[in-house]
Amino acid sequence: MKCRALLACDKIIVDKQGAHSLINVMAHAIVWAQQQLPGQEPQDIPIPPNAVSPQQWWIYTFWTMSPAEDGQSFEQVYQVYWPNGEKLMENRLPFKQQGDKPQQTTYFIGGFPVGQEGAVKIVTWLDSHGTRVSDIEETVVFVSHKNPALASATPVSLSV
């Protein structure tokens, strides 16, 4: 069994025949936070290191199976890590392989980690009867913080 695709997406639509449509594959996120008090202009505010955006997102995987795996039960393990290496979440998605057709799985997550700049790492693998039976696969979404007030400014390079 081999993972052929592991992607983070804004949305996934699955039709009645099981075809998956991936909407906006996520590779990079630029975030900033603002606060607006009544009668005042918006003010940029720092982003807390544990901030999670209320954005819904999905993890998509595409597995190719062998005929010997027909009828076997699997659990797909999902882990998401902050850029500093701390685990944000882990969950499992059970499924049973039917035939030797490729297996597509989708996993919904209710918030995206934006509090730390760097690579948000997404890791997955398959277990069967408590034993890992696939390679560990990973992908990343790069998060950067941007000050919108400086968006049109000329980049500045500092050396110490």
C-alpha positions as CSV (number, residue, x, y, z in Angstrom):
1,M,0.0,0.0,0.0
2,K,1.4,3.4,-1.0
3,C,0.3,7.0,-0.4
4,R,0.3,8.8,-3.7
5,A,-1.0,12.2,-2.5
6,L,-1.3,14.0,0.9
7,L,-2.7,17.5,0.6
8,A,-4.2,20.2,2.8
9,C,-7.2,21.8,1.2
10,D,-9.7,24.6,2.0
11,K,-12.6,22.4,0.9
12,I,-13.2,18.9,-0.6
13,I,-16.4,18.0,-2.3
14,V,-17.3,14.3,-2.7
15,D,-20.0,13.4,-5.2
16,K,-22.4,10.5,-5.1
17,Q,-20.0,8.3,-7.1
18,G,-17.2,9.1,-4.6
19,A,-15.2,11.4,-6.9
20,H,-13.3,14.0,-4.9
21,S,-13.0,17.6,-6.0
22,L,-10.2,19.4,-4.2
23,I,-10.7,23.1,-3.7
24,N,-7.7,25.4,-3.1
25,V,-4.8,23.2,-2.1
26,M,-3.1,24.9,0.7
27,A,0.7,25.5,0.5
28,H,1.1,28.9,2.2
29,A,-0.9,31.0,4.6
30,I,-0.3,34.7,5.3
31,V,-2.1,35.9,8.4
32,W,-2.5,39.1,10.5
33,A,-4.7,40.2,13.3
34,Q,-6.5,43.5,13.7
35,Q,-8.8,44.9,16.4
36,Q,-11.2,47.8,15.7
37,L,-12.7,49.7,18.6
38,P,-15.8,51.8,18.0
39,G,-15.0,55.1,16.2
40,Q,-11.4,54.1,15.6
41,E,-9.3,52.8,12.7
42,P,-8.3,49.1,12.8
43,Q,-5.2,48.5,14.8
44,D,-2.8,45.6,14.2
45,I,-2.4,43.4,17.2
46,P,0.1,40.6,17.9
47,I,-1.0,37.0,17.1
48,P,-0.8,34.7,20.2
49,P,1.5,31.7,19.6
50,N,-1.4,29.3,20.3
51,A,-3.9,31.1,17.9
52,V,-6.1,28.9,15.8
53,S,-8.1,30.4,13.0
54,P,-11.8,29.4,12.8
55,Q,-11.1,28.3,9.2
56,Q,-12.4,24.9,8.3
57,W,-9.9,22.8,6.3
58,W,-9.5,19.2,5.1
59,I,-6.7,16.7,4.7
60,Y,-6.9,14.5,1.5
61,T,-5.0,11.3,0.9
62,F,-4.9,9.0,-2.1
63,W,-3.7,5.4,-1.4
64,T,-3.0,2.6,-3.9
65,M,-3.7,-0.9,-2.6
66,S,-2.8,-4.4,-3.7
67,P,-5.3,-7.2,-4.3
68,A,-4.0,-8.9,-1.1
69,E,-5.4,-6.0,0.9
70,D,-9.0,-6.5,-0.3
71,G,-11.4,-6.7,2.7
72,Q,-8.8,-5.6,5.3
73,S,-9.6,-3.0,7.9
74,F,-7.4,0.0,8.4
75,E,-7.1,3.1,10.5
76,Q,-5.6,6.2,9.0
77,V,-3.7,8.1,11.6
78,Y,-3.6,11.9,11.2
79,Q,-1.3,14.2,13.2
80,V,-0.9,18.0,12.9
81,Y,2.1,19.8,14.4
82,W,2.8,23.4,15.2
83,P,5.9,24.9,13.6
84,N,7.7,24.6,17.0
85,G,7.2,20.8,16.8
86,E,4.5,20.5,19.4
87,K,1.6,18.3,18.4
88,L,-1.7,20.2,17.9
89,M,-3.9,17.2,17.3
90,E,-4.1,13.5,16.4
91,N,-7.1,11.5,15.2
92,R,-7.9,8.2,13.4
93,L,-10.2,7.4,10.6
94,P,-11.2,3.7,10.2
95,F,-12.1,2.3,6.8
96,K,-12.3,-1.1,5.1
97,Q,-10.6,-1.7,1.8
98,Q,-13.0,-2.8,-1.0
99,G,-11.2,-4.5,-3.9
100,D,-7.9,-3.2,-5.3
101,K,-9.3,0.2,-6.3
102,P,-7.4,3.2,-5.0
103,Q,-8.6,4.5,-1.6
104,Q,-9.3,8.2,-1.2
105,T,-9.8,9.6,2.3
106,T,-10.7,13.0,3.6
107,Y,-10.5,14.3,7.1
108,F,-12.1,17.6,8.3
109,I,-10.5,19.9,10.9
110,G,-12.4,22.8,12.4
111,G,-9.5,25.3,12.9
112,F,-6.2,26.1,11.3
113,P,-3.1,26.8,13.4
114,V,-1.9,30.3,12.7
115,G,-0.2,31.4,15.9
116,Q,3.4,30.5,14.9
117,E,5.3,31.3,11.8
118,G,6.9,28.4,9.9
119,A,5.8,25.0,8.6
120,V,2.7,23.4,10.0
121,K,3.4,19.7,9.5
122,I,0.7,17.2,8.6
123,V,1.6,13.6,9.1
124,T,-0.3,10.4,8.2
125,W,0.1,6.6,8.0
126,L,-2.1,3.5,8.0
127,D,-2.4,1.0,10.9
128,S,-4.0,-2.4,10.7
129,H,-4.8,-4.3,13.9
130,G,-2.6,-2.0,16.0
131,T,0.5,-2.2,13.7
132,R,1.7,0.4,11.2
133,V,1.5,-1.0,7.7
134,S,2.5,2.0,5.6
135,D,5.2,4.5,5.4
136,I,4.8,7.7,7.3
137,E,3.9,10.5,4.9
138,E,4.1,14.2,5.6
139,T,3.3,17.6,4.0
140,V,3.5,21.1,5.2
141,V,1.7,24.4,5.0
142,F,3.9,27.4,5.5
143,V,2.5,30.1,7.8
144,S,3.8,33.7,7.9
145,H,2.6,36.8,9.7
146,K,2.3,40.0,7.8
147,N,1.6,43.5,8.8
148,P,-0.9,44.8,6.3
149,A,0.2,48.4,7.0
150,L,3.6,47.5,5.6
151,A,2.3,45.5,2.6
152,S,3.3,48.2,0.1
153,A,6.5,49.2,1.8
154,T,9.9,48.3,0.3
155,P,11.4,45.3,2.1
156,V,14.1,46.1,4.6
157,S,17.1,43.9,5.3
158,L,18.7,44.2,8.7
159,S,22.0,42.8,9.7
160,V,23.4,42.5,13.3
